[in-house]
Amino acid sequence: MTPLLIAQIVLTLFVFVMLLNSAAIMVYVERKVAALLQQRLGPYLVGPKGLLQPIADVIKLMFKEELRPRAADPLLFALAPIISATAAFAAFAVVPFGADTTLLGLLREPLRLQVADVNVAILVIFAIASMGVYGIVLAGWSSNSKYSLLGGLRSSAQMISYELSYGMALAAVLLIGNSLSLTDIVHGQAGTWFGFIPRWFIFLQPVGFVVFLTAGIAETNRAPFDFPEAEQELVAGYHTEYSSMSFAMFFLAEYINMVTVSAVATDLFLGGWQGPFAETIGWVWFLLKVAALLFFYVWMRWTLPRYRYDQLMAFGWKVLLPVAVVNLLVTAAGVLYFGI
Amino acid sequence: MTEALAFYGFAAIAVVASLLVIAQRNPIYSVLLLIASFGALSGLYVLLEAPFVAVIQIIVYAGAIMVLFLFVVMLLNAPHEDTEYDERVHPLLRPGPMKFGAGLALLLIAELWWALGRSGDSGSFPAGAVASVGAIGRSLFTDYAFAFEVTSILILVAMVGAVVLARRDPAEQRISPLAVPENLEEEARVASSFGAGGPAPTENRP
C-alpha cells in the first residue's frame, strides 16, 4: 500500500461521510431558511440554535416502524430506495472539488481531490442520473398504491423530459471546454478576462447556465417542480407507502442529488475551485460556490408556487428544450468561428 | 488476472441475466434483468478500454430505452405474460406467433454459429478507433457516414409514424381553458381503473 493509495481510500470514505453530512446540514438549512422567509423561528430547541435538529430527525426516523403494504412486491419495494440512494452517492464520485494537493507536503505525489478520475466524467454523471429514475419508477410501481404509481409515473416522465434540456446544456459547455473531463473543464476556466472578470463559463454560457439550473431543479424533483410530492393531489407521491429508514433513503437521495447538481454546476459554469490562491484553498472556493447554489435551491422552493403538471410538461418541451437546442447550435457555430 | 476475473464476472452476469429475461413470467422483472445485462455489457466495454461506448450504452439503452419499456409494461398492466393458449400443448405445436418465434430463434442460432466460427476477424476497426470520443466521431462521420445517415432516417420515419398514430382528430380538441387539464383526466382514468400498474394479482406470484 503506497501512501497515495491510502490517501485515495481515505478520500473516498471522506467524500462518502461528507455527502451524508451535507444531507443533514441541508435539512437544517432548509428548515431555517424556510423559517426566515416565512418570518418564523424554525428549529431552535435541540442544541444551540437548533443545530442538533438533524440528529434528532435521524434518530426519530431510525426508531420508526418499517412498514410494507401487504400487496406490495417485496423485492422491488426493498430495492427501490437502495437504487435511489446508490445512484445519488455514485454520481458524486466523478466530481472534482479541489486542485491537486500534496496535503501540505505529506505525500510525495500530488493527490487529486476527486474520487474517480474518469475522462468521460460528464457522461458518467448523466448515465448515473438516468439510473436514479429507476428507483422512483420502481418505488411507485411496487408499492401497489394509486398515489405511489401516479407519483412515480409523473416524476419519471418529468425526469425524462428534463434530462434532454439538461444534456443539451451540458453539451454546450463541453464544446467550449473542449473536453468531457470535469477536471479539464475547470482548468479551462483559470485566469481572468481584462484582469478582473474571472474566466468562468457562465459568462460565455449565460443561457446554458439558466437552462442547466432549471433542468437540474426539475431533475432533482424540487419545488417548483416537485410533482412527485404534490401533497394536495398525491399524498406523498412515490414514497407514500415508505416509512422509517427506507423513506429516509429517498430523502437522503434527494438532498445528495441537490448537492451533486450544485457541484456539477459549479465545476461547469462557476469555475470550480478557481479563485485566489486556488492551489491551497481551492476547495474553500468550491464549497462557497456550492453553498451559494444550494441556498438558491432552498430560496426557490420557498418562493415559487408549484407549477401545474401540464404547464410543467409544456414548459419543458416547448420552452426549455428549444432554448437549449438553439443555445447548443449557437455555441457550436461560435466555437467553429472563433476557434476557442 | 484482475482483468480476466472482471471479464468472467461481467460475462456471467450478462449471460445469466439475459437468460433470465426470457425465463421470467413477470415482465417487470424481465425489464430489470435486461437492464442488469446492459450494465454488464457496459462493464465489458470498459474492459475493452472504450469508456465512451460504455457510458453511452448505459445512457441510451439502460437509461432511455429501458425506462420507456418499463413505462409501457407498467401502463399496460401485464403482470404476467398472457397465456391464451393451452398450457399443456408444447409451444411449437400451438397456433399463431409461436412458430414465427421459433423460426427467428433458429435463424439467430445459425447466425451465432456463423459469427462465432469466424474468430479473429476483428481487423475492421483501426486500433484506437473506439478509445476516444474524437476518434469515434471521426470514423462515424467519415467511414460510416452512409450507415449513420440511413439509421437516422429510419429513426425519423419511426418518429413521424409515432406522431401520426398519437395525433388526435382536430374536431375532438375543443378543450375549454377552464376544463380539467387533459393530463389530469388521463391520470384520473388510470387511477379509477386501479390495478393498472402495481404488482397486482398476489395469488399468482411465483
Interface residues (C-beta under 8 A of the other chain):
Chain A: R70 A71 A72 D73 L76 V118 N119 V120 L123 V124 F126 A127 S130 M131 V133 Y134 V137 L138 G140 W141 S142 S143 N144 S145 K146 L149 L150 L153 R154 S156 A157 I160 L180 R308 Y309 D310 M313
Chain B: I28 L32 I35 P51 F52 V55 I56 I58 I59 A62 G63 A64 V67 L70 F71 M74 L75 V133 P181 E182 N183 L184 E187 V190 A191 F194 A196 G197 G198 P199 A200 T202
